């Protein structure tokens, strides 16, 4: 006697049908319906709610993880805006809400 797991076949069909339906849906950020109606409003929102890197000229996630990924990542080598008094490591600047902020991971041992 051969037993076929009917739920696995149904799950597969449901998933395939779902994917086919979703593949026809637009998720394009360039599509006009996703563009802000007023670019100045969008820019003001980004300036108030996201970190901005002047060297890269981009906004990025306003979290500790966002800072670490942006400044420690291998994509762009940032030039330092100064050095740490204690460990002489690099110090980087970013902007949020039109205020200058400093990013540094100190390697001071004492």
C-alpha positions in Angstrom: 0.0 0.0 0.0 1.3 3.5 -0.9 0.4 6.5 1.2 0.6 9.9 -0.2 0.8 12.9 2.1 -2.2 14.9 0.8 -1.4 18.0 3.0 2.1 18.3 1.4 0.6 18.3 -2.1 -2.0 20.8 -1.1 0.5 23.0 0.6 2.7 23.0 -2.5 -0.2 23.9 -4.7 -1.3 26.7 -2.4 2.2 28.1 -2.2 2.7 27.9 -6.0 -0.7 29.6 -6.6 0.1 32.3 -4.1 3.5 33.0 -5.6 2.0 33.2 -9.1 -0.6 35.7 -7.9 2.0 37.8 -6.0 4.4 37.8 -8.9 1.9 39.8 -10.9 1.7 42.5 -8.2 3.9 45.6 -8.5 6.3 46.2 -5.7 8.5 48.7 -7.6 9.6 51.7 -5.6 10.1 53.7 -8.8 6.4 53.4 -9.6 4.7 56.8 -9.3 2.3 55.6 -6.6 5.3 55.1 -4.3 6.9 58.5 -4.9 6.2 61.3 -2.5 3.9 63.9 -3.7 6.1 66.7 -2.3 9.8 66.0 -2.3 10.5 68.8 0.2 8.2 67.0 2.7 10.0 63.7 2.1 13.4 65.4 2.5 12.4 67.1 5.8 11.1 63.8 7.1 14.4 62.0 6.2 16.4 64.8 7.9 14.4 64.5 11.1 14.2 60.7 11.3 17.3 59.2 9.6 21.0 59.5 9.9 22.8 61.3 7.1 26.3 60.7 5.9 27.7 63.7 4.2 30.6 61.8 2.6 28.3 59.2 1.0 25.4 61.7 0.5 22.9 59.1 1.8 20.4 58.6 4.6 20.6 55.4 6.6 18.8 53.6 9.5 18.8 55.5 12.7 20.0 52.6 14.9 23.2 51.5 16.5 23.2 48.6 14.0 22.8 51.1 11.1 25.8 53.1 12.4 27.9 50.0 12.7 27.0 48.7 9.3 27.5 52.1 7.6 30.9 53.1 9.2 32.4 49.6 9.7 31.2 48.2 6.4 33.6 47.5 3.6 31.5 49.3 1.0 32.9 52.8 1.5 36.1 53.9 3.3 35.2 57.1 5.2 37.7 59.7 6.0 38.0 60.5 9.6 36.9 63.9 10.9 39.2 63.6 13.9 40.8 61.2 16.3 40.0 59.9 19.7 41.8 61.5 22.6 42.2 58.1 24.4 42.9 55.5 21.8 43.7 57.7 18.8 41.2 55.8 16.7 39.2 57.3 13.9 36.1 59.4 14.6 33.3 59.9 12.0 30.5 62.4 11.8 26.9 62.0 10.7 23.8 64.3 10.9 20.3 63.8 12.3 17.7 66.5 12.7 20.2 68.9 11.3 22.6 68.3 14.2 26.1 67.0 13.9 26.8 63.7 15.8 30.0 61.8 16.3 30.5 58.0 15.8 33.5 56.2 17.3 34.2 52.8 18.8 36.8 53.4 21.4 39.5 50.8 21.9 40.7 52.2 25.2 41.9 49.5 27.5 41.8 51.4 30.8 
